[in-house]
Amino acid sequence: MPTMPDADQLKLRPGDLIMSDFDGTITLKDTGWVVFDALELKEAWDWEYRWRDREISSMECLTGQWSLVDLSPDEMLALVDTIALDERFPEFVARAREAGAEVVVASDGLSFYLDRMLQRLGFDICEDDPQPGVSRDCITRFVNKATLTDEGVKIEFPHCNDACGQCGNCKQRHLSRLRLQYERAIYIGDGYSDRCPAMTSDIVFAKSHLAKIFDEKEMSYVPFDSFDDVIAATLG
């Protein structure tokens, strides 16, 4: 069995980069599925399973799923605003930065709701990469670009990795670039799009589908349910 990191190894320190997933990690439920279930879009599951089985890319999956949604921009935002967030995430970011670490968010979701929810948690959005030792009040996030229109959700994928083509937003490429400036990479996530960056990180906090993947591969991770658990493990 893989060896779990000990308590001292989990404590955050200067030189740590933490990358956190968004849907199901910072949100309590996946945003897309809150919308699809509210509208009873059962066809969305067909797209989902084809993506999980790697028959199609997440770009095809997201485009297909969101094309089923028939809501006005106002109706969409009203529904998004009902989705619960992990209210301790801002505390985690603040305390991690006090310890000398940095936090970024990476999501294969959509910018129209992610930015709105991060702002609800009190964050401004940084448009540049973090730099070790440089304090900041905003947060960097990597996400697929999406715009609400009267004709539906328009999605762009500026962070796709053409060499692979599986994910609209290649979290692994972001992590590989950023970690060159940091001593350790710590990943926090719950889903299938977290596989690649989690497997190359030094420490992983995993739950749900990501935990199952790590169990199947007999790889070490720290189980968690919420940022209460992450704070307790990394900051005490």
C-alpha positions in Angstrom: 0.0 0.0 0.0 1.2 3.6 -0.7 2.6 5.5 2.2 0.5 8.4 3.5 2.3 11.8 4.1 3.0 12.4 7.8 1.6 15.3 9.7 4.8 17.4 9.3 4.9 16.9 5.6 1.3 18.1 5.2 2.0 21.5 6.9 2.2 24.3 4.4 5.4 26.3 4.0 7.0 28.9 1.8 7.6 27.4 -1.7 4.3 25.5 -1.8 1.9 25.8 -4.7 -1.6 24.6 -4.1 -3.9 24.0 -7.1 -7.5 23.5 -6.3 -10.3 22.1 -8.5 -13.6 24.1 -8.5 -16.7 22.1 -9.1 -17.4 19.7 -6.3 -14.4 21.0 -4.4 -15.0 24.7 -3.8 -18.7 24.3 -4.8 -20.5 21.7 -2.7 -22.1 20.2 -5.9 -21.0 20.3 -9.5 -22.5 23.4 -11.1 -23.3 21.7 -14.4 -25.2 19.0 -12.8 -27.2 21.3 -10.6 -28.3 23.0 -13.8 -28.9 19.8 -15.8 -30.8 18.1 -13.0 -32.9 21.2 -12.4 -34.0 21.1 -16.0 -34.2 17.2 -16.0 -31.8 17.0 -18.9 -31.2 13.2 -18.8 -29.4 13.3 -22.2 -26.6 15.1 -20.4 -25.6 11.8 -18.8 -25.0 10.3 -22.3 -22.4 12.9 -22.9 -21.0 12.5 -19.4 -20.4 8.7 -19.7 -18.9 9.0 -23.1 -16.4 11.5 -21.7 -15.6 9.4 -18.6 -14.9 6.5 -20.9 -12.6 8.7 -23.0 -14.7 8.2 -26.1 -15.0 12.0 -26.5 -13.1 15.0 -25.2 -14.4 17.2 -22.4 -14.8 19.9 -25.0 -17.3 17.8 -26.9 -18.9 16.8 -23.7 -19.3 20.4 -22.3 -20.5 21.7 -25.7 -23.0 18.9 -26.0 -24.3 19.2 -22.5 -24.7 23.0 -22.3 -26.3 23.1 -25.8 -29.3 21.3 -24.1 -29.8 24.1 -21.7 -32.6 26.5 -22.6 -32.5 29.4 -20.0 -32.2 33.1 -20.4 -29.0 34.7 -19.0 -31.0 36.1 -16.0 -32.6 32.7 -15.3 -29.2 31.0 -15.5 -27.5 33.4 -13.1 -30.4 33.1 -10.7 -30.0 29.3 -10.7 -26.2 29.6 -10.3 -26.6 31.9 -7.3 -28.5 29.1 -5.4 -25.4 26.8 -5.5 -23.7 26.4 -2.1 -20.0 27.0 -1.7 -17.4 25.9 0.8 -17.4 29.0 2.9 -14.0 28.1 4.4 -12.1 28.3 1.1 -11.3 32.0 1.6 -9.9 31.3 5.0 -7.8 28.5 3.5 -6.4 30.9 0.9 -5.7 33.6 3.4 -3.9 31.3 5.9 -2.0 29.5 3.1 -0.6 32.8 2.0 0.3 33.7 5.5 2.3 30.5 5.6 4.1 31.6 2.5 2.3 29.3 0.1 0.2 30.3 -3.0 -3.2 29.0 -4.2 -4.6 28.9 -7.7 -7.9 27.5 -9.0 -8.1 25.2 -12.1 -11.4 24.1 -13.6 -12.7 22.3 -16.6 -15.9 24.2 -16.0 -17.1 27.5 -17.3 -16.0 31.1 -16.5 -19.4 32.7 -16.4 -20.3 30.9 -13.2 -16.8 30.3 -11.7 -15.9 34.0 -11.7 -19.3 34.9 -10.3 -18.9 32.4 -7.4 -15.3 33.3 -6.6 -16.5 36.9 -6.4 -19.3 35.8 -4.1 -16.6 34.4 -1.9 -14.8 37.8 -1.9 -12.1 37.2 -4.5 -11.1 39.5 -7.3 -9.7 37.6 -10.3 -6.0 37.9 -11.2 -5.2 37.9 -14.9 -1.6 36.8 -14.4 0.3 33.9 -12.9 1.3 34.1 -9.2 5.0 34.8 -8.4 6.6 33.2 -5.3 6.9 35.6 -2.4 4.8 38.3 -4.1 1.6 39.1 -2.0 -1.7 39.6 -3.7 -5.3 40.0 -2.8 -6.8 38.5 -6.0 -6.7 34.8 -7.1 -5.5 33.3 -10.3 -7.9 30.9 -12.0 -7.7 28.8 -15.2 -11.0 28.0 -16.8 -12.8 27.5 -20.1 -14.2 30.8 -21.3 -18.0 31.0 -21.5 -20.5 33.8 -22.3 -24.2 33.8 -21.6 -26.3 35.0 -24.6 -30.0 34.9 -25.5 -29.1 32.1 -27.9 -27.4 30.0 -25.2 -24.0 29.4 -23.6 -21.1 30.2 -26.0 -17.9 28.3 -24.9 -14.3 28.7 -26.0 -11.3 26.6 -25.0 -8.2 28.8 -24.8 -6.3 26.4 -22.5 -6.7 23.2 -24.6 -3.6 21.1 -25.0 -3.6 20.1 -28.7 -1.0 17.4 -28.0 -3.6 15.5 -25.9 -7.0 17.0 -26.7 -8.8 15.3 -23.8 -9.6 18.3 -21.6 -10.8 21.8 -22.6 -8.6 23.3 -19.9 -5.4 21.4 -19.5 -4.7 21.6 -15.8 -1.5 19.5 -16.2 0.0 22.1 -18.5 -0.7 24.9 -16.0 0.7 22.9 -13.1 3.9 21.9 -15.1 4.6 25.6 -15.9 3.9 27.0 -12.5 5.6 24.4 -10.4 9.0 25.3 -11.9 9.0 28.3 -9.5 7.9 26.4 -6.5 9.3 23.6 -4.3 6.2 21.5 -3.9 2.9 21.1 -5.8 -0.2 20.2 -3.7 -3.4 19.3 -5.5 -7.0 19.3 -4.2 -9.8 17.8 -6.2 -12.6 15.4 -6.7 -13.1 14.5 -10.3 -12.0 12.9 -13.6 -10.4 16.1 -15.0 -8.1 16.2 -11.9 -6.4 12.9 -12.9 -3.3 14.2 -14.7 -2.3 17.1 -12.4 -3.0 15.1 -9.3 -0.8 12.2 -10.4 2.2 14.5 -10.8 1.8 16.5 -7.6 3.8 15.9 -4.4 0.7 15.8 -2.1 -2.9 15.1 -3.2 -6.1 15.7 -1.3 -8.8 13.6 -3.0 -12.4 12.6 -2.7 -15.2 11.1 -4.8 -14.1 10.1 -8.3 -10.5 11.2 -7.9 -10.1 9.2 -4.7 -11.5 6.1 -6.5 -9.0 6.6 -9.3 -6.1 6.8 -6.8 -7.4 3.8 -4.9 -7.5 1.8 -8.2 -3.9 2.8 -9.0 -2.8 2.3 -5.4 -1.4 5.8 -5.2 -1.2 7.8 -2.0 -3.6 10.6 -1.2 -5.1 12.4 1.8 -8.9 11.9 1.9 -11.0 15.0 2.6 -14.7 16.1 2.6 -14.3 19.8 2.8 -11.8 22.6 3.4 -12.3 22.1 7.1 -10.3 18.9 6.6 -7.7 20.6 4.4 -7.2 23.4 6.9 -6.9 21.0 9.8 -4.3 18.9 7.9 -2.2 21.7 6.4 -2.5 24.6 8.8 -3.7 23.1 12.1 
